[in-house]
């Protein structure tokens, strides 16, 4: 088992949990007619992100590791924090894009590390989740074009 694979699995797990927290918070605090579509998208994606975390946690368990608990948690999604102005939809959209780009980079690193470690199961999991993250980024890039006008 590769230490780099384990490190990246744990990072991805924590990132997914942080994403769930931030998506939930932003889906609650955003206000206004323009916010409804974004809130609905965030609410739909919460379950997908939780599923990703569960899959990553299960993979860690299969590798005789365990997912990190809250004591090891370090927040990193600074641009995805709820805005002071609850109608600032664009800042949330940009925060989602930042979080998705970070996740995409992590999953690409995990794919490379798993390939180097001859771990096709982790590699396959990372490829599958990467596709979900890229689709979500594309959706929010579309929102950014529409809402930033």
Secondary structure, 3 states (H helix, E strand, C coil): CCHHHHHHHHHHHHHHHHHHHHHHHHHHHCCCHHHHHHHHHHHHHHHHHHHHHHHHHHHHHHCCCCCCCHHHCCCCCHHHCCCCCCCCHHHHHHHHHHHHHHHHHHHHHHHHHHHHCCCHHHHHHHHHHHHHHHHHHHHHHHHHHHHCC
